[in-house]
Amino acid sequence: MKMTVIHTRSSGHVLAAFSAVADPERDPTPLLEQGLLVRNTKSIKPGVSPRGEELVIAALELEATVLDLVSDVLDTPRSFSVINGNLVRNVSEVTGVQFNASLQSSTQLTITLPTALLPETVIWIQAERIGNDGPRELRNGLLVVDALRPPATASPDPDGIIVNQPVRVMLGISSGSDDPPHASPLTFPGDYAIMVLVAGRSPVIVTREFPLSPGPIIAA
Amino acid sequence: MGDSIKRPTFYEGQILAATDLEASVQYARNQRARHDRLQHSWGIVEGLRLNPEERQTDSGVAYIEVSLEPGMAIDGSGRQLVVTEGLRLSRDDFRQAGVVSLTGDAADPPTYPIFLTAVDQPITATDSLTGSCGTSAPRRMEEGAVLEFGRPGDELDLEEQIPPAVDEGPDDLRFPWRILLGYVRWDNDIRRFTEALDDHDGIGRRYAGVQAGEVTAPNGELLLRSNASGTSGAPAIRLRADEDESVMSVGLDSGTGDLSNLMWLSSEGDLTVLGRLRGKLSSRNVLLESGVAFDGTVLPLPPGVTEDQVAGGEATLHIQLSPRTPPPARPVGTFGAMMQRLDVDPDTRRVNCLWRFINFDLLDATNPNVNVFDEPGSCSYVVMAQLAEDEEEAEQ
């Protein structure tokens, strides 16, 4: 039996999966043309509007791979990644991720990962404005941790240099599609669903409101 | 109208002249040529392959000797070209033919076409018989065939050769018809052939054919073979009148001449195919796909059904979803799970599958911390595609 896993092209995170009995090794490309809807946990509390992230990952960022069927992957696909064509279970998500975007001084969303990461770790991020009728703000970015990023003061690691400084990823968020990228600060305040995919780690998907007063907000 | 065909006739006591006997021979010869030219198409009938034999020079350089095997061809005038015994291609003749190109790309050396053409050769009388006035002339004509070496590209004009008029016999050989046998490559340094080819750039050996509006078998079975009988794996088509199970079959030669069927049609119209049928299907077929899909994915269509068929209304989809075991709840506690949403977008076929989890440990309507949340999950699905009738079928 085979299954098709849909994962991000750059970081390998599996975001969905399906099996097909009649044609298990079909070309899945046509099924990705509309992108992939990724829904996160939606919290429901008395007196509070239900909140849960929904992002659409563009087809360009996706890849589909046919693998031997693993039932766990069909039920909890986001616990897995495809690395070099092999299925691996993600380790726990990166904690303490900071998100920062300032109305006064920044045209960018800055995301800081305080956790030490191995060189060449791929980080892929998508931020998408949600929850109102304004123009859809969608940004994504890719970062590969630089092996030469100094200094290497952490304990020696057999795999090489450990990046023990925070890794910052900056995504430009402009006021609309008519403006040049990064041209102006956030003029459409609102909620942004943000997905941070660090290769080999479970996805981090949160909602943050921008713009903010200066100062970082630390993810739960 | 052109000249009519004249059949020689004779009467008792007639003094036969040489022209009368010649007319008898020509009548039969021309009739045969018209048949071969007009009811068949020109080309190789049998044999006439260029066979290479690998050799080495004294200094160890590889080359080949090329020989032509016996066989027969029919040219565009309807003339038979018969090679009765094997013939080795002469390197001297090739060099003297004046076709060798002294320039060219060493990585892609020129290919020289080899043609067969007809030639008549009078045979000198070996006896002392003469005519009534002491005249003498050859009494036999040898219908020969000779090899001709062409320049690269000469093979491009073969289809432009002009056949004789319909009432004429074989060509008078002022412009001998060329039949392509293959190609050779030549090494100018060692002055030898290095390669023999059947075709080059899509132009190769042409075989004789049949021109007919109807082909009828006398014994109730008609067989079309792609190769000689007994060629293992060669495809063939058979029509058989006395078999209910397979009035028509397509198969492969098993190596003994028998056909191993791949597909056959019965006299009832039932078609049996051992492989898979691919392509656009119709006629109220119902095709299925099933499996498991996670929230957010687009359900695959059954094999053979295209997105265009669905968009154009040629295929109607029936989709059935069933919940699977809910995914494990992430927070710690005692949770209950219920299906919150399970449907599919009719336009995009995107699955919406959400489970609602309730923390029984905090189950109190007044407790602001009551922990209720929705999680995406997976479901089982069946997609059935019902294909619409063709317009022609609907009219029937």
Interface residues (C-beta under 8 A of the other chain):
Chain A: M3 I6 L15 A16 A17 F18 S19 A20 V21 A22 D23 P24 R26 P28 P30 L31 L32 Q34 L36 L37 V38 R39 N40 T41 K42 S43 I44 K45 P46 G47 P50 G52 L74 D75 T76 P77
Chain B: L287 L288 E289 S290 G291 V292 A293 F294 D295 G296 T297 V298 L299 P300 P302 P303 E307 R324 T325 P327 P328 R330 T348 R350 L354 R356 A365 P368 N369 V370 V372 F373 D374 E375 P376 G377 S378
